Amino acid sequence: MKKPVLVVLAAGMGSRYGGLKQMDPVGPGGEFIIDYSIYDAHRGGFDTVVFIIKHEIEEAFRETVGRRVARYMEVRYAFQQLDDLPEGYAVPEGRVKPFGTAHAIYAARNVVDAPFAVINADDYYGPEAFREAYRFLSATADEPGRYHYAMVGYHLANTVTEHGSVARGICVTDGAGMLESVTEHTCIEVRDGAIRSTLDGGESWLTLAPDALVSMNLWCFQPSFLTETAAGFPAFLEDTLAKNPLKGEYFLPSVVTRLLEESKADVKMLESRDKWYGVTYQADRPTVVQALADKTAEGVYPSPLWR
Protein backbone atom coordinates (compact mmCIF):
# COMPACT_ATOMS: atom_id res chain seq x y z
CA MET A 1 0.00 0.00 0.00
CA LYS A 2 1.29 3.45 -0.89
CA LYS A 3 1.75 6.01 1.86
CA PRO A 4 -1.28 8.29 2.36
CA VAL A 5 -1.21 11.84 1.00
CA LEU A 6 -3.04 15.00 2.02
CA VAL A 7 -5.23 16.84 -0.51
CA VAL A 8 -6.04 20.49 0.19
CA LEU A 9 -8.99 22.19 -1.53
CA ALA A 10 -7.57 25.66 -2.15
CA ALA A 11 -8.94 26.74 -5.54
CA GLY A 12 -11.29 29.27 -3.95
CA MET A 13 -8.71 31.02 -1.81
CA GLY A 14 -8.01 33.85 -4.23
CA SER A 15 -11.64 34.92 -4.40
CA ARG A 16 -12.24 34.55 -0.65
CA TYR A 17 -9.20 36.60 0.34
CA GLY A 18 -9.12 39.10 -2.52
CA GLY A 19 -5.77 37.75 -3.69
CA LEU A 20 -3.41 35.53 -1.73
CA LYS A 21 -1.04 38.31 -0.84
CA GLN A 22 -3.87 39.77 1.23
CA MET A 23 -4.48 36.55 3.19
CA ASP A 24 -5.04 37.37 6.82
CA PRO A 25 -2.30 36.09 9.14
CA VAL A 26 -3.64 34.66 12.40
CA GLY A 27 -0.60 33.01 14.01
CA PRO A 28 1.92 34.78 16.25
CA GLY A 29 4.57 34.39 13.55
CA GLY A 30 2.31 35.60 10.75
CA GLU A 31 1.04 32.11 9.87
CA PHE A 32 -2.21 31.46 8.01
CA ILE A 33 -4.77 28.86 9.07
CA ILE A 34 -3.63 26.61 6.22
CA ASP A 35 -0.12 26.52 7.72
CA TYR A 36 -1.43 24.89 10.89
CA SER A 37 -3.32 22.22 8.97
CA ILE A 38 -0.25 21.31 6.94
CA TYR A 39 1.94 21.32 10.04
CA ASP A 40 -0.48 19.07 11.96
CA ALA A 41 -0.81 16.74 8.98
CA HIS A 42 2.96 16.43 8.65
CA ARG A 43 3.52 15.53 12.27
CA GLY A 44 0.53 13.18 12.02
CA GLY A 45 2.39 11.16 9.38
CA PHE A 46 1.69 12.78 6.01
CA ASP A 47 4.77 13.44 3.89
CA THR A 48 3.07 14.52 0.65
CA VAL A 49 0.55 17.32 0.11
CA VAL A 50 -1.45 18.02 -3.05
CA PHE A 51 -2.74 21.57 -3.36
CA ILE A 52 -5.73 21.96 -5.68
CA ILE A 53 -5.65 25.56 -6.89
CA LYS A 54 -6.47 27.63 -9.96
CA HIS A 55 -3.84 28.68 -12.50
CA GLU A 56 -4.75 32.30 -11.78
CA ILE A 57 -3.36 32.08 -8.23
CA GLU A 58 -0.49 29.67 -8.91
CA GLU A 59 2.38 32.15 -8.69
CA ALA A 60 1.08 33.81 -5.51
CA PHE A 61 0.23 30.48 -3.89
CA ARG A 62 3.63 28.96 -4.57
CA GLU A 63 5.29 32.06 -3.15
CA THR A 64 2.98 32.48 -0.15
CA VAL A 65 2.36 28.87 0.95
CA GLY A 66 4.01 26.29 -1.26
CA ARG A 67 7.62 27.37 -0.98
CA ARG A 68 7.87 27.09 2.79
CA VAL A 69 5.91 23.81 2.95
CA ALA A 70 8.17 22.30 0.27
CA ARG A 71 11.07 22.35 2.71
CA TYR A 72 9.33 19.72 4.82
CA MET A 73 6.98 17.77 2.50
CA GLU A 74 6.71 16.73 -1.11
CA VAL A 75 4.39 19.28 -2.73
CA ARG A 76 2.25 18.56 -5.79
CA TYR A 77 -0.24 20.78 -7.56
CA ALA A 78 -3.49 20.12 -9.40
CA PHE A 79 -5.54 22.79 -11.10
CA GLN A 80 -9.30 23.14 -10.89
CA GLN A 81 -10.20 24.93 -14.08
CA LEU A 82 -13.70 25.63 -15.34
CA ASP A 83 -13.13 23.92 -18.68
CA ASP A 84 -11.69 20.69 -17.25
CA LEU A 85 -14.69 18.56 -18.14
CA PRO A 86 -15.29 15.04 -19.47
CA GLU A 87 -15.04 14.61 -23.22
CA GLY A 88 -18.13 15.79 -25.04
CA TYR A 89 -19.09 18.52 -22.55
CA ALA A 90 -18.51 22.27 -22.75
CA VAL A 91 -18.75 25.14 -20.31
CA PRO A 92 -22.21 26.76 -20.41
CA GLU A 93 -22.23 30.29 -21.75
CA GLY A 94 -22.05 32.73 -18.83
CA ARG A 95 -20.64 30.24 -16.31
CA VAL A 96 -17.70 31.75 -14.37
CA LYS A 97 -17.05 29.40 -11.42
CA PRO A 98 -15.84 25.79 -11.31
CA PHE A 99 -18.24 22.97 -10.57
CA GLY A 100 -17.71 22.35 -6.84
CA THR A 101 -15.65 20.21 -4.50
CA ALA A 102 -16.09 16.94 -6.42
CA HIS A 103 -14.91 18.80 -9.53
CA ALA A 104 -11.81 19.73 -7.52
CA ILE A 105 -11.18 16.08 -6.71
CA TYR A 106 -11.69 15.27 -10.39
CA ALA A 107 -8.95 17.79 -11.18
CA ALA A 108 -6.49 15.77 -9.06
CA ARG A 109 -7.14 12.48 -10.87
CA ASN A 110 -3.69 12.44 -12.50
CA VAL A 111 -1.79 13.61 -9.42
CA VAL A 112 -3.15 11.47 -6.56
CA ASP A 113 -2.21 7.78 -6.73
CA ALA A 114 -2.50 6.70 -3.08
CA PRO A 115 -4.98 6.74 -0.18
CA PHE A 116 -5.72 10.35 0.65
CA ALA A 117 -7.31 12.71 3.15
CA VAL A 118 -9.18 15.81 1.95
CA ILE A 119 -9.44 19.10 3.83
CA ASN A 120 -10.56 22.68 3.23
CA ALA A 121 -7.77 25.23 3.03
CA ASP A 122 -9.31 27.75 5.43
CA ASP A 123 -10.39 25.59 8.39
CA TYR A 124 -8.35 24.78 11.49
CA TYR A 125 -8.87 21.09 12.27
CA GLY A 126 -6.45 20.39 15.15
CA PRO A 127 -3.79 17.67 15.57
CA GLU A 128 -6.09 14.79 16.55
CA ALA A 129 -7.98 14.78 13.25
CA PHE A 130 -4.86 14.22 11.18
CA ARG A 131 -3.55 11.49 13.47
CA GLU A 132 -6.88 9.66 13.15
CA ALA A 133 -7.01 10.15 9.40
CA TYR A 134 -3.48 8.91 8.84
CA ARG A 135 -4.00 5.91 11.10
CA PHE A 136 -7.15 4.90 9.22
CA LEU A 137 -5.64 5.32 5.76
CA SER A 138 -2.50 3.41 6.71
CA ALA A 139 -4.47 0.42 8.00
CA THR A 140 -7.40 0.25 5.57
CA ALA A 141 -7.78 -0.85 1.97
CA ASP A 142 -10.69 -1.48 -0.37
CA GLU A 143 -11.98 -5.01 -0.80
CA PRO A 144 -13.46 -6.56 -3.96
CA GLY A 145 -16.89 -5.00 -4.41
CA ARG A 146 -16.58 -2.74 -1.37
CA TYR A 147 -14.85 0.59 -0.79
CA HIS A 148 -13.78 1.55 2.72
CA TYR A 149 -13.72 5.29 3.44
CA ALA A 150 -13.91 7.45 6.58
CA MET A 151 -14.88 10.89 7.80
CA VAL A 152 -13.52 12.76 10.80
CA GLY A 153 -16.49 14.17 12.70
CA TYR A 154 -16.50 17.02 15.20
CA HIS A 155 -18.78 17.75 18.12
CA LEU A 156 -21.21 20.43 16.99
CA ALA A 157 -20.48 22.64 20.00
CA ASN A 158 -16.84 22.82 18.91
CA THR A 159 -17.72 24.16 15.45
CA VAL A 160 -20.10 27.09 16.00
CA THR A 161 -19.44 30.80 16.27
CA GLU A 162 -21.03 33.43 18.49
CA HIS A 163 -21.06 35.91 15.62
CA GLY A 164 -23.62 34.48 13.21
CA SER A 165 -24.84 31.34 11.54
CA VAL A 166 -22.85 28.44 10.10
CA ALA A 167 -23.68 25.57 7.76
CA ARG A 168 -22.91 22.08 9.01
CA GLY A 169 -23.68 18.54 7.95
CA ILE A 170 -25.27 16.64 10.86
CA CYS A 171 -24.12 13.02 10.76
CA VAL A 172 -26.17 9.95 11.65
CA THR A 173 -24.31 6.73 12.43
CA ASP A 174 -25.31 3.15 13.14
CA GLY A 175 -24.42 1.13 16.21
CA ALA A 176 -21.07 0.18 14.72
CA GLY A 177 -19.99 3.77 14.16
CA MET A 178 -20.56 3.72 10.40
CA LEU A 179 -22.00 6.74 8.64
CA GLU A 180 -25.60 6.35 7.53
CA SER A 181 -26.40 9.87 6.36
CA VAL A 182 -25.35 13.52 6.41
CA THR A 183 -28.10 16.15 6.57
CA GLU A 184 -27.10 19.68 5.61
CA HIS A 185 -28.26 22.41 7.99
CA THR A 186 -27.48 25.71 6.33
CA CYS A 187 -28.38 28.01 9.23
CA ILE A 188 -27.15 26.96 12.67
CA GLU A 189 -26.85 29.60 15.39
CA VAL A 190 -26.20 29.89 19.10
CA ARG A 191 -29.52 31.25 20.41
CA ASP A 192 -30.68 31.64 24.02
CA GLY A 193 -27.86 29.46 25.32
CA ALA A 194 -28.57 26.56 22.96
CA ILE A 195 -27.49 25.52 19.48
CA ARG A 196 -30.44 25.83 17.12
CA SER A 197 -31.10 25.30 13.43
CA THR A 198 -33.79 26.65 11.13
CA LEU A 199 -34.82 24.93 7.93
CA ASP A 200 -37.56 27.38 6.99
CA GLY A 201 -35.93 30.80 7.07
CA GLY A 202 -36.42 31.40 10.79
CA GLU A 203 -40.10 30.53 11.06
CA SER A 204 -39.20 27.68 13.43
CA TRP A 205 -36.06 26.48 15.18
CA LEU A 206 -34.78 23.02 16.10
CA THR A 207 -32.54 22.48 19.12
CA LEU A 208 -29.48 20.41 18.25
CA ALA A 209 -27.39 18.30 20.63
CA PRO A 210 -24.03 19.93 21.42
CA ASP A 211 -22.26 16.57 21.03
CA ALA A 212 -23.86 15.74 17.67
CA LEU A 213 -21.18 14.76 15.18
CA VAL A 214 -20.87 17.09 12.22
CA SER A 215 -18.90 17.04 9.00
CA MET A 216 -16.19 19.63 8.48
CA ASN A 217 -15.23 18.10 5.13
CA LEU A 218 -12.31 16.05 6.41
CA TRP A 219 -12.64 12.81 4.46
CA CYS A 220 -10.44 9.75 4.04
CA PHE A 221 -10.60 8.03 0.66
CA GLN A 222 -8.96 5.31 -1.38
CA PRO A 223 -7.96 5.94 -5.03
CA SER A 224 -11.27 4.29 -5.98
CA PHE A 225 -12.98 7.55 -5.03
CA LEU A 226 -11.22 9.32 -7.88
CA THR A 227 -12.55 6.73 -10.31
CA GLU A 228 -16.08 7.02 -8.94
CA THR A 229 -16.00 10.82 -9.01
CA ALA A 230 -15.01 10.77 -12.68
CA ALA A 231 -17.63 8.12 -13.47
CA GLY A 232 -20.43 10.18 -11.91
CA PHE A 233 -19.43 13.51 -13.44
CA PRO A 234 -21.30 13.11 -16.78
CA ALA A 235 -24.59 12.31 -15.02
CA PHE A 236 -24.16 15.39 -12.83
CA LEU A 237 -23.46 17.55 -15.89
CA GLU A 238 -26.49 16.24 -17.77
CA ASP A 239 -28.74 17.19 -14.86
CA THR A 240 -27.08 20.50 -14.06
CA LEU A 241 -26.80 21.75 -17.63
CA ALA A 242 -30.54 21.22 -17.95
CA LYS A 243 -31.62 22.67 -14.60
CA ASN A 244 -28.99 25.05 -13.22
CA PRO A 245 -26.19 25.58 -15.76
CA LEU A 246 -24.66 28.69 -14.19
CA LYS A 247 -24.56 27.69 -10.52
CA GLY A 248 -25.01 23.93 -10.13
CA GLU A 249 -22.16 22.30 -8.18
CA TYR A 250 -20.85 18.74 -8.02
CA PHE A 251 -20.29 18.27 -4.29
CA LEU A 252 -17.98 15.72 -2.75
CA PRO A 253 -20.62 14.52 -0.21
CA SER A 254 -23.04 13.82 -3.08
CA VAL A 255 -20.59 11.28 -4.49
CA VAL A 256 -20.31 9.66 -1.06
CA THR A 257 -24.11 9.56 -0.72
CA ARG A 258 -24.48 7.88 -4.09
CA LEU A 259 -21.94 5.20 -3.19
CA LEU A 260 -23.67 4.56 0.14
CA GLU A 261 -27.04 4.27 -1.56
CA GLU A 262 -25.60 1.85 -4.13
CA SER A 263 -23.96 -0.19 -1.32
CA LYS A 264 -20.61 0.24 -3.00
CA ALA A 265 -18.94 1.87 0.00
CA ASP A 266 -19.02 2.23 3.75
CA VAL A 267 -17.78 5.24 5.71
CA LYS A 268 -16.36 4.88 9.20
CA MET A 269 -16.93 7.83 11.51
CA LEU A 270 -13.74 8.92 13.23
CA GLU A 271 -14.08 11.42 16.05
CA SER A 272 -12.06 14.49 16.93
CA ARG A 273 -12.44 16.30 20.23
CA ASP A 274 -10.45 19.28 18.99
CA LYS A 275 -12.13 22.63 18.54
CA TRP A 276 -12.57 23.88 14.99
CA TYR A 277 -11.53 27.44 14.20
CA GLY A 278 -12.24 29.53 11.15
CA VAL A 279 -12.83 33.14 10.22
CA THR A 280 -16.40 32.76 9.02
CA TYR A 281 -17.01 36.35 10.12
CA GLN A 282 -14.47 39.13 10.63
CA ALA A 283 -15.51 39.20 14.30
CA ASP A 284 -14.18 35.62 14.58
CA ARG A 285 -10.61 36.72 13.88
CA PRO A 286 -9.65 37.85 17.43
CA THR A 287 -10.84 34.50 18.83
CA VAL A 288 -8.75 32.57 16.30
CA VAL A 289 -5.69 34.75 16.91
CA GLN A 290 -5.98 34.32 20.68
CA ALA A 291 -6.53 30.56 20.44
CA LEU A 292 -3.42 30.05 18.31
CA ALA A 293 -1.40 32.35 20.57
CA ASP A 294 -2.52 30.25 23.56
CA LYS A 295 -1.65 26.99 21.82
CA THR A 296 1.76 28.38 20.96
CA ALA A 297 2.34 29.48 24.57
CA GLU A 298 1.30 26.00 25.75
CA GLY A 299 3.85 24.38 23.45
CA VAL A 300 1.37 22.83 21.03
CA TYR A 301 3.05 24.78 18.22
CA PRO A 302 6.48 26.41 17.85
CA SER A 303 6.85 30.00 16.74
CA PRO A 304 7.61 30.55 13.97
CA LEU A 305 5.74 27.44 12.83
CA TRP A 306 8.07 26.71 9.90
CA ARG A 307 11.60 27.07 11.20
Secondary structure, DSSP 4 states (H G I P E B T S, - for coil): -PPPEEEEE-TTHHHHHTSGGG----STTS--HHHHHHHHHHHTT--EEEEEE-GGGHHHHIIIIIHHHTTTSEEEEEE--TT---TT--PPTT--S---HHHHHHHTTTT--S-EEEEETT-B--HHHHHHHHHHHHH---BTTBEEEEEEEEEGGGS--TTS-EEEEEEEE-TTSBEEEEEEEEEEEEETTEEEE-SSTTSS-EE--TT-EEEEEEEEE-THHHHHHHHHHHHHHHHHHHH-TTT----HHHHHHHHHHTTSEEEEEEEE-SPPB--SSGGGHHHHHHHHHHHHHTTSS-SSS--
